[in-house]
Amino acid sequence: MRYYFIFLIAILLTASCTNNDLKNREKSINTSDLAKYVSKLASDEFMGRKPFTPGEKITTEYLAGELKKIGFEPAFNGSYFQPVPMVEISSEVNGPVKILSGKVALSLYAPDNLAITSPKLSAEINIHESEMVFAGFGIVAPEYNRNDYDGLDVKGKTVIVMINDPGLYTGDTSYFKGREMTYYGRWTYKFEEAARQGAEGILIIHESEGAGYKYTIPRKSSLSPRLYMQTADSNRTMCSFTGWLSAESGDSLFNSIGYDVQELRKASCKKDFRGFDMKTKISLSIKNKIKFNASTNVAGVLKGTTRADECIVYTAHWDHFGVGEKENGDSIYNGAVDNGTAMARTLEIGKAYSGLKKRPLRSVLILFPTAEEQGLLGSQFYTENPVFPMNKTVACFNNDMMLPEGLMKDVMITGYGQSSLDEMIAAEATSQDRYIVPDPNSQTGMYFRSDHFPFAKKGVPSAFVRGNVDSRQHGREWAAKMEKDYLDNRYHRPADNYEPDKWDLNGIVQDAQLEFLVGYKLAKSDYYPIWKKGSEFRNVRK
């Protein structure tokens, strides 16, 4: 009996030491270290962290150095760097874009009236009187019995479509997901589908609620070089041009042929809607400057013990927009919030893991992908060329644009209802005296707009969580006001700077602690999170 008590006491002491160790590592995540990382990554020294510029080398070498400092080993056969082959294309529209509609002629100018780029590996793209076709929302979704291209001949023609999907405008959760955007609502999907249908070009009519941002965002993007993956067919199957019509230009175009855009959007939401030939033709000329190169993913690994071939992934993209169009005397797009705060959170989580006295069973991978701002290219490349196979990648925890607005009562889950990670996150939220809230702006499609999404497409349950909705000090209205202020005045603009006198990083500390603890529970177990019934990713994992 005496030996039993000695054994029991030994177990309790071990458990107590483990709990104390975990608690100490949780507390190691702090505001001063977060500030140190963000102030460095968002400094002018990094020149806006744009791929294919000197700022890329400065950024990637800094991140590799920090991974080494916190004890993470190189992830890629002895290197922290994974080359990502890409092509950079700078598109310039020459002169006006001319649209002929019967006797009516419209002249639209890039980038103010329309934002156009070309993914073609051609120095010149000349579109002469391409017939225009309206294809509703540009969606082919068998599960919703919808095909906007049914009965339309769009081969070699220019397609015009609405942004988002019908659910946003009807609120009908039985047809798509109501106000929550599906992947069919994303501009990337619409460009891909138009190319599959054989279209020569595609233009999306911008609308701020449906897009999740003002027209200024695609306008600015069209002025910067675009990055594309180097594909086996050299981009031949892509459309010759892609882009956006401003809302005002969309009105002008459809008014010229006797339609009202608002009424047409309502009609397009109906299940039996059919597109039509617009009886118009578009002509434009584009010059492309083309440069082949490779950008860089950065990653480090902390190897597990008995299940080291399985991993938990933490991601945060490193790229931003470099030096660009000047605003208020500033031309460096430092990206302090997008995505300096999330990179800092990731390094802090990594530091917490590496300081554990006893490593977890599973490995932990920290991944800083490139070219998120160009369409999740770096994370897409990683998931196709992973260090750990996707069926051994247990879960992905990604973050993006963590606002430094102090402690929050909520934990906002973007993509709530997708996987059993929801319940694990809810348990930790409760321990922090916080509550779970689904993303109130799910119509913007954020679940499809950051680096967890390529993991989800490969079947890996993926979480994108942060406090965002309910300020502990100021309440919900104030939090919404702060988010809107950021999106309207700093998002993808030179004004996204580190401002130590205005920032409160305590909320980001709490979010990072939560993600560390949820990931740790997975890392020390054999449990694989599961996709929930109704998730579009469920069958991929199976």
C-alpha positions as a Python dict, from the first residue, in 0.01 Angstrom:
ca = {
    (1, 'M'): (0, 0, 0),
    (2, 'R'): (289, 233, 85),
    (3, 'Y'): (432, 187, -265),
    (4, 'Y'): (91, 264, -419),
    (5, 'F'): (77, 601, -243),
    (6, 'I'): (433, 681, -350),
    (7, 'F'): (337, 595, -710),
    (8, 'L'): (21, 807, -688),
    (9, 'I'): (211, 1104, -547),
    (10, 'A'): (468, 1072, -828),
    (11, 'I'): (188, 1082, -1089),
    (12, 'L'): (29, 1385, -926),
    (13, 'L'): (362, 1568, -906),
    (14, 'T'): (431, 1491, -1272),
    (15, 'A'): (88, 1619, -1372),
    (16, 'S'): (137, 1929, -1159),
    (17, 'C'): (477, 1997, -1319),
    (18, 'T'): (326, 1951, -1665),
    (19, 'N'): (42, 2191, -1587),
    (20, 'N'): (281, 2446, -1440),
    (21, 'D'): (506, 2415, -1742),
    (22, 'L'): (212, 2470, -1978),
    (23, 'K'): (89, 2766, -1775),
    (24, 'N'): (435, 2922, -1778),
    (25, 'R'): (462, 2882, -2155),
    (26, 'E'): (117, 3036, -2200),
    (27, 'K'): (229, 3335, -1994),
    (28, 'S'): (546, 3368, -2201),
    (29, 'I'): (330, 3517, -2479),
    (30, 'N'): (343, 3889, -2404),
    (31, 'T'): (284, 4237, -2545),
    (32, 'S'): (647, 4352, -2538),
    (33, 'D'): (765, 4068, -2763),
    (34, 'L'): (466, 4116, -2995),
    (35, 'A'): (552, 4486, -3023),
    (36, 'K'): (916, 4405, -3096),
    (37, 'Y'): (822, 4175, -3385),
    (38, 'V'): (560, 4407, -3536),
    (39, 'S'): (771, 4721, -3513),
    (40, 'K'): (1049, 4542, -3699),
    (41, 'L'): (836, 4374, -3967),
    (42, 'A'): (635, 4692, -4033),
    (43, 'S'): (936, 4924, -4048),
    (44, 'D'): (1041, 5105, -4366),
    (45, 'E'): (1354, 4887, -4365),
    (46, 'F'): (1140, 4600, -4496),
    (47, 'M'): (1012, 4814, -4788),
    (48, 'G'): (655, 4685, -4770),
    (49, 'R'): (753, 4314, -4787),
    (50, 'K'): (663, 4264, -5151),
    (51, 'P'): (764, 3944, -5332),
    (52, 'F'): (1028, 3983, -5605),
    (53, 'T'): (1171, 4298, -5441),
    (54, 'P'): (1467, 4354, -5207),
    (55, 'G'): (1210, 4365, -4928),
    (56, 'E'): (1143, 3993, -4979),
    (57, 'K'): (1498, 3890, -4894),
    (58, 'I'): (1506, 4115, -4587),
    (59, 'T'): (1176, 3974, -4465),
    (60, 'T'): (1240, 3605, -4528),
    (61, 'E'): (1589, 3613, -4379),
    (62, 'Y'): (1456, 3792, -4070),
    (63, 'L'): (1181, 3532, -4023),
    (64, 'A'): (1424, 3243, -4070),
    (65, 'G'): (1655, 3401, -3814),
    (66, 'E'): (1373, 3438, -3562),
    (67, 'L'): (1264, 3076, -3615),
    (68, 'K'): (1618, 2966, -3542),
    (69, 'K'): (1630, 3186, -3229),
    (70, 'I'): (1315, 3031, -3084),
    (71, 'G'): (1438, 2677, -3148),
    (72, 'F'): (1256, 2572, -3463),
    (73, 'E'): (1461, 2364, -3707),
    (74, 'P'): (1464, 2424, -4085),
    (75, 'A'): (1159, 2255, -4239),
    (76, 'F'): (1278, 2201, -4597),
    (77, 'N'): (1567, 1951, -4604),
    (78, 'G'): (1797, 2164, -4395),
    (79, 'S'): (1661, 2499, -4515),
    (80, 'Y'): (1402, 2739, -4381),
    (81, 'F'): (1318, 2837, -4740),
    (82, 'Q'): (1087, 2678, -4997),
    (83, 'P'): (1118, 2833, -5346),
    (84, 'V'): (779, 2904, -5502),
    (85, 'P'): (808, 2940, -5883),
    (86, 'M'): (595, 3229, -6005),
    (87, 'V'): (562, 3475, -6288),
    (88, 'E'): (513, 3846, -6230),
    (89, 'I'): (299, 4030, -6484),
    (90, 'S'): (258, 4406, -6496),
    (91, 'S'): (-47, 4493, -6707),
    (92, 'E'): (-112, 4835, -6856),
    (93, 'V'): (-431, 4914, -7045),
    (94, 'N'): (-356, 5140, -7339),
    (95, 'G'): (-610, 5411, -7407),
    (96, 'P'): (-982, 5374, -7345),
    (97, 'V'): (-1176, 5050, -7323),
    (98, 'K'): (-1444, 5088, -7590),
    (99, 'I'): (-1784, 4929, -7562),
    (100, 'L'): (-2024, 4941, -7856),
    (101, 'S'): (-2394, 4888, -7798),
    (102, 'G'): (-2594, 4951, -8114),
    (103, 'K'): (-2546, 5320, -8180),
    (104, 'V'): (-2422, 5388, -7826),
    (105, 'A'): (-2046, 5396, -7766),
    (106, 'L'): (-1894, 5399, -7418),
    (107, 'S'): (-1532, 5485, -7341),
    (108, 'L'): (-1412, 5360, -7002),
    (109, 'Y'): (-1067, 5420, -6858),
    (110, 'A'): (-849, 5203, -6637),
    (111, 'P'): (-810, 5204, -6344),
    (112, 'D'): (-1081, 5450, -6236),
    (113, 'N'): (-1370, 5300, -6435),
    (114, 'L'): (-1251, 4942, -6453),
    (115, 'A'): (-959, 4749, -6303),
    (116, 'I'): (-809, 4513, -6558),
    (117, 'T'): (-512, 4276, -6558),
    (118, 'S'): (-403, 3996, -6787),
    (119, 'P'): (-261, 3660, -6675),
    (120, 'K'): (-141, 3580, -7027),
    (121, 'L'): (229, 3529, -7097),
    (122, 'S'): (210, 3764, -7394),
    (123, 'A'): (364, 4108, -7433),
    (124, 'E'): (50, 4241, -7603),
    (125, 'I'): (-314, 4142, -7575),
    (126, 'N'): (-548, 4299, -7828),
    (127, 'I'): (-919, 4237, -7787),
    (128, 'H'): (-1119, 4353, -8090),
    (129, 'E'): (-1498, 4367, -8062),
    (130, 'S'): (-1534, 4070, -7829),
    (131, 'E'): (-1902, 3987, -7785),
    (132, 'M'): (-2030, 4042, -7431),
    (133, 'V'): (-2251, 3799, -7240),
    (134, 'F'): (-2418, 3845, -6901),
    (135, 'A'): (-2391, 3526, -6693),
    (136, 'G'): (-2566, 3616, -6367),
    (137, 'F'): (-2333, 3531, -6078),
    (138, 'G'): (-2103, 3323, -6298),
    (139, 'I'): (-2167, 3009, -6091),
    (140, 'V'): (-2181, 2640, -6177),
    (141, 'A'): (-2299, 2463, -5858),
    (142, 'P'): (-2462, 2122, -5913),
    (143, 'E'): (-2544, 2086, -5543),
    (144, 'Y'): (-2766, 2395, -5571),
    (145, 'N'): (-2896, 2293, -5913),
    (146, 'R'): (-2751, 2611, -6059),
    (147, 'N'): (-2558, 2667, -6381),
    (148, 'D'): (-2536, 3031, -6487),
    (149, 'Y'): (-2365, 2925, -6810),
    (150, 'D'): (-2642, 2689, -6914),
    (151, 'G'): (-2756, 2772, -7265),
    (152, 'L'): (-2489, 3041, -7313),
    (153, 'D'): (-2214, 3034, -7571),
    (154, 'V'): (-1924, 3221, -7409),
    (155, 'K'): (-1629, 3069, -7593),
    (156, 'G'): (-1403, 3350, -7712),
    (157, 'K'): (-1638, 3609, -7560),
    (158, 'T'): (-1636, 3845, -7260),
    (159, 'V'): (-1845, 3749, -6959),
    (160, 'I'): (-1997, 4003, -6717),
    (161, 'V'): (-2102, 3871, -6374),
    (162, 'M'): (-2217, 3989, -6032),
    (163, 'I'): (-1997, 3962, -5722),
    (164, 'N'): (-2077, 3716, -5439),
    (165, 'D'): (-2363, 3463, -5464),
    (166, 'P'): (-2744, 3476, -5452),
    (167, 'G'): (-2767, 3396, -5081),
    (168, 'L'): (-2629, 3735, -4977),
    (169, 'Y'): (-2909, 3923, -5148),
    (170, 'T'): (-3197, 3687, -5065),
    (171, 'G'): (-3098, 3580, -4713),
    (172, 'D'): (-3231, 3233, -4806),
    (173, 'T'): (-3017, 2978, -4617),
    (174, 'S'): (-3171, 2690, -4813),
    (175, 'Y'): (-3023, 2828, -5137),
    (176, 'F'): (-2650, 2873, -5092),
    (177, 'K'): (-2580, 2981, -4731),
    (178, 'G'): (-2783, 3297, -4693),
    (179, 'R'): (-2562, 3595, -4613),
    (180, 'E'): (-2259, 3374, -4555),
    (181, 'M'): (-2052, 3367, -4874),
    (182, 'T'): (-1976, 3032, -5032),
    (183, 'Y'): (-1664, 2979, -5239),
    (184, 'Y'): (-1882, 3036, -5547),
    (185, 'G'): (-1901, 3401, -5444),
    (186, 'R'): (-1526, 3462, -5452),
    (187, 'W'): (-1375, 3654, -5743),
    (188, 'T'): (-1105, 3389, -5777),
    (189, 'Y'): (-1368, 3122, -5841),
    (190, 'K'): (-1548, 3341, -6096),
    (191, 'F'): (-1225, 3398, -6291),
    (192, 'E'): (-1150, 3024, -6284),
    (193, 'E'): (-1501, 2925, -6395),
    (194, 'A'): (-1505, 3175, -6682),
    (195, 'A'): (-1177, 3025, -6804),
    (196, 'R'): (-1319, 2671, -6779),
    (197, 'Q'): (-1612, 2787, -6993),
    (198, 'G'): (-1370, 2915, -7258),
    (199, 'A'): (-1434, 3288, -7212),
    (200, 'E'): (-1185, 3536, -7354),
    (201, 'G'): (-1236, 3779, -7068),
    (202, 'I'): (-1438, 3835, -6752),
    (203, 'L'): (-1543, 4148, -6564),
    (204, 'I'): (-1713, 4147, -6224),
    (205, 'I'): (-1948, 4430, -6132),
    (206, 'H'): (-1818, 4569, -5805),
    (207, 'E'): (-2048, 4615, -5508),
    (208, 'S'): (-1896, 4697, -5169),
    (209, 'E'): (-2110, 4475, -4947),
    (210, 'G'): (-2070, 4174, -5174),
    (211, 'A'): (-1697, 4222, -5222),
    (212, 'G'): (-1621, 4313, -4862),
    (213, 'Y'): (-1424, 4623, -4963),
    (214, 'K'): (-1451, 4936, -5172),
    (215, 'Y'): (-1362, 4956, -5542),
    (216, 'T'): (-1036, 5127, -5440),
    (217, 'I'): (-896, 4784, -5348),
    (218, 'P'): (-918, 4616, -5694),
    (219, 'R'): (-828, 4951, -5848),
    (220, 'K'): (-500, 4965, -5654),
    (221, 'S'): (-429, 4597, -5716),
    (222, 'S'): (-457, 4646, -6092),
    (223, 'L'): (-185, 4910, -6078),
    (224, 'S'): (64, 4673, -5916),
    (225, 'P'): (236, 4376, -6079),
    (226, 'R'): (37, 4057, -6030),
    (227, 'L'): (186, 3723, -5936),
    (228, 'Y'): (74, 3391, -6082),
    (229, 'M'): (191, 3035, -6034),
    (230, 'Q'): (406, 2899, -6313),
    (231, 'T'): (169, 2647, -6468),
    (232, 'A'): (239, 2351, -6695),
    (233, 'D'): (38, 2511, -6977),
    (234, 'S'): (199, 2856, -6933),
    (235, 'N'): (-139, 3009, -6839),
    (236, 'R'): (-284, 2933, -7183),
    (237, 'T'): (-615, 2814, -7038),
    (238, 'M'): (-668, 3136, -6840),
    (239, 'C'): (-879, 3423, -6969),
    (240, 'S'): (-694, 3683, -7177),
    (241, 'F'): (-806, 3950, -6933),
    (242, 'T'): (-979, 3961, -6594),
    (243, 'G'): (-1105, 4245, -6382),
    (244, 'W'): (-1372, 4456, -6223),
    (245, 'L'): (-1619, 4718, -6335),
    (246, 'S'): (-1680, 4994, -6084),
    (247, 'A'): (-2044, 5012, -5974),
    (248, 'E'): (-2086, 5338, -6167),
    (249, 'S'): (-1940, 5186, -6484),
    (250, 'G'): (-2164, 4884, -6445),
    (251, 'D'): (-2464, 5115, -6426),
    (252, 'S'): (-2353, 5303, -6738),
    (253, 'L'): (-2300, 4983, -6933),
    (254, 'F'): (-2633, 4821, -6850),
    (255, 'N'): (-2831, 5145, -6872),
    (256, 'S'): (-2704, 5174, -7231),
    (257, 'I'): (-2874, 4845, -7317),
    (258, 'G'): (-3193, 4911, -7119),
    (259, 'Y'): (-3124, 4735, -6789),
    (260, 'D'): (-3096, 4847, -6428),
    (261, 'V'): (-2813, 4672, -6238),
    (262, 'Q'): (-3003, 4654, -5908),
    (263, 'E'): (-3305, 4494, -6074),
    (264, 'L'): (-3080, 4264, -6275),
    (265, 'R'): (-2907, 4151, -5954),
    (266, 'K'): (-3246, 4068, -5799),
    (267, 'A'): (-3346, 3874, -6109),
    (268, 'S'): (-3013, 3688, -6111),
    (269, 'C'): (-3084, 3556, -5761),
    (270, 'K'): (-3379, 3350, -5884),
    (271, 'K'): (-3326, 2978, -5931),
    (272, 'D'): (-3459, 2984, -6286),
    (273, 'F'): (-3258, 3289, -6401),
    (274, 'R'): (-3090, 3261, -6739),
    (275, 'G'): (-2814, 3482, -6874),
    (276, 'F'): (-2823, 3652, -7211),
    (277, 'D'): (-2625, 3794, -7498),
    (278, 'M'): (-2582, 4164, -7426),
    (279, 'K'): (-2565, 4264, -7795),
    (280, 'T'): (-2254, 4465, -7715),
    (281, 'K'): (-1887, 4437, -7807),
    (282, 'I'): (-1575, 4533, -7614),
    (283, 'S'): (-1235, 4634, -7746),
    (284, 'L'): (-918, 4698, -7549),
    (285, 'S'): (-543, 4673, -7568),
    (286, 'I'): (-310, 4558, -7290),
    (287, 'K'): (68, 4560, -7268),
    (288, 'N'): (230, 4311, -7031),
    (289, 'K'): (575, 4317, -6877),
    (290, 'I'): (665, 3962, -6777),
    (291, 'K'): (925, 3842, -6528),
    (292, 'F'): (989, 3483, -6420),
    (293, 'N'): (1123, 3430, -6072),
    (294, 'A'): (1068, 3237, -5751),
    (295, 'S'): (938, 3377, -5427),
    (296, 'T'): (986, 3208, -5090),
    (297, 'N'): (784, 3032, -4825),
    (298, 'V'): (953, 3030, -4484),
    (299, 'A'): (897, 2747, -4237),
    (300, 'G'): (1044, 2586, -3927),
    (301, 'V'): (954, 2269, -3739),
    (302, 'L'): (962, 2161, -3378),
    (303, 'K'): (974, 1783, -3393),
    (304, 'G'): (740, 1578, -3180),
    (305, 'T'): (824, 1261, -2990),
    (306, 'T'): (621, 946, -3062),
    (307, 'R'): (399, 1089, -3340),
    (308, 'A'): (657, 1314, -3506),
    (309, 'D'): (528, 1230, -3855),
    (310, 'E'): (203, 1416, -3774),
    (311, 'C'): (188, 1793, -3735),
    (312, 'I'): (-7, 2096, -3621),
    (313, 'V'): (44, 2398, -3851),
    (314, 'Y'): (40, 2767, -3759),
    (315, 'T'): (43, 3008, -4053),
    (316, 'A'): (60, 3381, -4122),
    (317, 'H'): (152, 3528, -4459),
    (318, 'W'): (457, 3756, -4473),
    (319, 'D'): (390, 3950, -4795),
    (320, 'H'): (234, 4290, -4853),
    (321, 'F'): (237, 4549, -5136),
    (322, 'G'): (584, 4703, -5124),
    (323, 'V'): (630, 5057, -5250),
    (324, 'G'): (337, 5185, -5454),
    (325, 'E'): (96, 5467, -5520),
    (326, 'K'): (165, 5755, -5281),
    (327, 'E'): (-98, 5869, -5030),
    (328, 'N'): (-47, 6165, -4798),
    (329, 'G'): (322, 6168, -4879),
    (330, 'D'): (375, 5798, -4795),
    (331, 'S'): (434, 5529, -5057),
    (332, 'I'): (553, 5235, -4842),
    (333, 'Y'): (280, 4981, -4772),
    (334, 'N'): (414, 4857, -4438),
    (335, 'G'): (125, 4621, -4354),
    (336, 'A'): (154, 4648, -3976),
    (337, 'V'): (-187, 4491, -3913),
    (338, 'D'): (-190, 4306, -4246),
    (339, 'N'): (-2, 4096, -4158),
    (340, 'G'): (257, 4210, -3905),
    (341, 'T'): (39, 4139, -3602),
    (342, 'A'): (-36, 3781, -3713),
    (343, 'M'): (329, 3706, -3789),
    (344, 'A'): (417, 3831, -3440),
    (345, 'R'): (143, 3611, -3291),
    (346, 'T'): (285, 3311, -3476),
    (347, 'L'): (640, 3365, -3351),
    (348, 'E'): (509, 3406, -2998),
    (349, 'I'): (318, 3076, -3023),
    (350, 'G'): (631, 2907, -3158),
    (351, 'K'): (837, 3045, -2867),
    (352, 'A'): (579, 2905, -2623),
    (353, 'Y'): (607, 2556, -2776),
    (354, 'S'): (986, 2550, -2794),
    (355, 'G'): (1014, 2645, -2425),
    (356, 'L'): (816, 2343, -2307),
    (357, 'K'): (1021, 2115, -2083),
    (358, 'K'): (849, 1814, -2239),
    (359, 'R'): (778, 1823, -2609),
    (360, 'P'): (436, 1710, -2733),
    (361, 'L'): (384, 1387, -2925),
    (362, 'R'): (318, 1557, -3256),
    (363, 'S'): (539, 1800, -3446),
    (364, 'V'): (456, 2170, -3479),
    (365, 'L'): (515, 2352, -3808),
    (366, 'I'): (529, 2729, -3839),
    (367, 'L'): (470, 2846, -4196),
    (368, 'F'): (503, 3198, -4332),
    (369, 'P'): (367, 3175, -4689),
    (370, 'T'): (437, 3420, -4967),
    (371, 'A'): (193, 3587, -5206),
    (372, 'E'): (-123, 3561, -4997),
    (373, 'E'): (-221, 3903, -5127),
    (374, 'Q'): (-197, 3767, -5482),
    (375, 'G'): (-441, 3482, -5430),
    (376, 'L'): (-298, 3252, -5158),
    (377, 'L'): (-22, 3135, -5392),
    (378, 'G'): (239, 3045, -5132),
    (379, 'S'): (7, 2839, -4914),
    (380, 'Q'): (-138, 2671, -5224),
    (381, 'F'): (213, 2573, -5334),
    (382, 'Y'): (298, 2442, -4987),
    (383, 'T'): (-13, 2222, -4968),
    (384, 'E'): (83, 2070, -5302),
    (385, 'N'): (446, 2027, -5192),
    (386, 'P'): (419, 1976, -4814),
    (387, 'V'): (675, 1880, -4553),
    (388, 'F'): (411, 1664, -4383),
    (389, 'P'): (154, 1486, -4603),
    (390, 'M'): (-190, 1646, -4588),
    (391, 'N'): (-339, 1330, -4432),
    (392, 'K'): (-81, 1365, -4153),
    (393, 'T'): (-148, 1737, -4110),
    (394, 'V'): (-387, 1734, -3815),
    (395, 'A'): (-508, 2095, -3818),
    (396, 'C'): (-414, 2441, -3943),
    (397, 'F'): (-438, 2757, -3731),
    (398, 'N'): (-410, 3067, -3946),
    (399, 'N'): (-449, 3432, -3864),
    (400, 'D'): (-462, 3754, -4061),
    (401, 'M'): (-523, 4121, -3981),
    (402, 'M'): (-535, 4098, -3601),
    (403, 'L'): (-651, 4441, -3489),
    (404, 'P'): (-463, 4586, -3188),
    (405, 'E'): (-774, 4711, -3007),
    (406, 'G'): (-731, 4555, -2664),
    (407, 'L'): (-909, 4274, -2482),
    (408, 'M'): (-1225, 4129, -2634),
    (409, 'K'): (-1512, 3941, -2475),
    (410, 'D'): (-1561, 3736, -2792),
    (411, 'V'): (-1371, 3480, -2992),
    (412, 'M'): (-1487, 3526, -3350),
    (413, 'I'): (-1472, 3208, -3559),
    (414, 'T'): (-1458, 3277, -3931),
    (415, 'G'): (-1601, 2963, -4089),
    (416, 'Y'): (-1798, 2866, -3778),
    (417, 'G'): (-1976, 2534, -3817),
    (418, 'Q'): (-1713, 2378, -4042),
    (419, 'S'): (-1527, 2145, -3806),
    (420, 'S'): (-1496, 2006, -3453),
    (421, 'L'): (-1225, 2265, -3388),
    (422, 'D'): (-1519, 2492, -3296),
    (423, 'E'): (-1581, 2297, -2975),
    (424, 'M'): (-1213, 2287, -2879),
    (425, 'I'): (-1187, 2663, -2930),
    (426, 'A'): (-1509, 2720, -2733),
    (427, 'A'): (-1368, 2529, -2435),
    (428, 'E'): (-1058, 2750, -2420),
    (429, 'A'): (-1267, 3062, -2477),
    (430, 'T'): (-1474, 2975, -2171),
    (431, 'S'): (-1159, 2943, -1961),
    (432, 'Q'): (-1071, 3299, -2069),
    (433, 'D'): (-1422, 3422, -1979),
    (434, 'R'): (-1501, 3476, -2345),
    (435, 'Y'): (-1779, 3359, -2573),
    (436, 'I'): (-1789, 3227, -2929),
    (437, 'V'): (-1942, 3432, -3208),
    (438, 'P'): (-1959, 3345, -3579),
    (439, 'D'): (-1813, 3607, -3813),
    (440, 'P'): (-2089, 3870, -3837),
    (441, 'N'): (-1958, 3972, -4180),
    (442, 'S'): (-1947, 3625, -4333),
    (443, 'Q'): (-2079, 3774, -4657),
    (444, 'T'): (-1725, 3901, -4725),
    (445, 'G'): (-1601, 3543, -4763),
    (446, 'M'): (-1303, 3574, -4530),
    (447, 'Y'): (-1289, 3195, -4487),
    (448, 'F'): (-1182, 3177, -4851),
    (449, 'R'): (-946, 3475, -4840),
    (450, 'S'): (-653, 3368, -4626),
    (451, 'D'): (-394, 3094, -4600),
    (452, 'H'): (-596, 2833, -4411),
    (453, 'F'): (-816, 2789, -4719),
    (454, 'P'): (-569, 2584, -4931),
    (455, 'F'): (-534, 2353, -4629),
    (456, 'A'): (-912, 2324, -4603),
    (457, 'K'): (-934, 2241, -4975),
    (458, 'K'): (-693, 1953, -4906),
    (459, 'G'): (-918, 1829, -4626),
    (460, 'V'): (-728, 1968, -4325),
    (461, 'P'): (-963, 2117, -4059),
    (462, 'S'): (-858, 2480, -4037),
    (463, 'A'): (-927, 2758, -3789),
    (464, 'F'): (-928, 3134, -3836),
    (465, 'V'): (-1015, 3284, -3496),
    (466, 'R'): (-959, 3608, -3309),
    (467, 'G'): (-1137, 3851, -3078),
    (468, 'N'): (-1298, 4109, -3300),
    (469, 'V'): (-1661, 4183, -3218),
    (470, 'D'): (-1707, 4283, -2853),
    (471, 'S'): (-1450, 4505, -2680),
    (472, 'R'): (-1423, 4426, -2309),
    (473, 'Q'): (-1380, 4796, -2234),
    (474, 'H'): (-1589, 4968, -2501),
    (475, 'G'): (-1850, 4719, -2627),
    (476, 'R'): (-1969, 4594, -2965),
    (477, 'E'): (-2050, 4921, -3142),
    (478, 'W'): (-1704, 5057, -3068),
    (479, 'A'): (-1538, 4738, -3196),
    (480, 'A'): (-1736, 4752, -3519),
    (481, 'K'): (-1646, 5119, -3559),
    (482, 'M'): (-1273, 5044, -3514),
    (483, 'E'): (-1283, 4762, -3768),
    (484, 'K'): (-1463, 4981, -4022),
    (485, 'D'): (-1214, 5260, -3963),
    (486, 'Y'): (-927, 5023, -4036),
    (487, 'L'): (-1088, 4880, -4350),
    (488, 'D'): (-1185, 5223, -4483),
    (489, 'N'): (-865, 5410, -4405),
    (490, 'R'): (-569, 5173, -4363),
    (491, 'Y'): (-641, 4834, -4522),
    (492, 'H'): (-407, 4784, -4821),
    (493, 'R'): (-293, 5145, -4790),
    (494, 'P'): (33, 5313, -4680),
    (495, 'A'): (-141, 5419, -4359),
    (496, 'D'): (-127, 5062, -4221),
    (497, 'N'): (162, 5151, -3988),
    (498, 'Y'): (275, 5044, -3643),
    (499, 'E'): (146, 5306, -3398),
    (500, 'P'): (267, 5219, -3046),
    (501, 'D'): (88, 5512, -2882),
    (502, 'K'): (-249, 5400, -3020),
    (503, 'W'): (-216, 5023, -3014),
    (504, 'D'): (-325, 4785, -2738),
    (505, 'L'): (-183, 4437, -2799),
    (506, 'N'): (-340, 4263, -2498),
    (507, 'G'): (-622, 4115, -2705),
    (508, 'I'): (-376, 3963, -2953),
    (509, 'V'): (-183, 3811, -2661),
    (510, 'Q'): (-503, 3645, -2541),
    (511, 'D'): (-585, 3518, -2892),
    (512, 'A'): (-234, 3374, -2931),
    (513, 'Q'): (-260, 3204, -2591),
    (514, 'L'): (-591, 3047, -2693),
    (515, 'E'): (-450, 2916, -3022),
    (516, 'F'): (-143, 2782, -2843),
    (517, 'L'): (-353, 2591, -2589),
    (518, 'V'): (-592, 2444, -2848),
    (519, 'G'): (-302, 2338, -3067),
    (520, 'Y'): (-116, 2193, -2769),
    (521, 'K'): (-413, 1969, -2682),
    (522, 'L'): (-402, 1830, -3035),
    (523, 'A'): (-23, 1802, -3033),
    (524, 'K'): (-20, 1586, -2720),
    (525, 'S'): (-301, 1354, -2837),
    (526, 'D'): (-390, 1116, -3119),
    (527, 'Y'): (-716, 1297, -3199),
    (528, 'Y'): (-789, 1418, -3552),
    (529, 'P'): (-1052, 1697, -3575),
    (530, 'I'): (-1336, 1617, -3811),
    (531, 'W'): (-1534, 1818, -4063),
    (532, 'K'): (-1899, 1859, -3974),
    (533, 'K'): (-2192, 1741, -4179),
    (534, 'G'): (-2266, 1993, -4453),
    (535, 'S'): (-1907, 2113, -4486),
    (536, 'E'): (-1788, 2123, -4845),
    (537, 'F'): (-1450, 1984, -4729),
    (538, 'R'): (-1580, 1679, -4543),
    (539, 'N'): (-1539, 1427, -4824),
    (540, 'V'): (-1185, 1541, -4901),
    (541, 'R'): (-1059, 1431, -4558),
    (542, 'K'): (-1247, 1102, -4588),
}
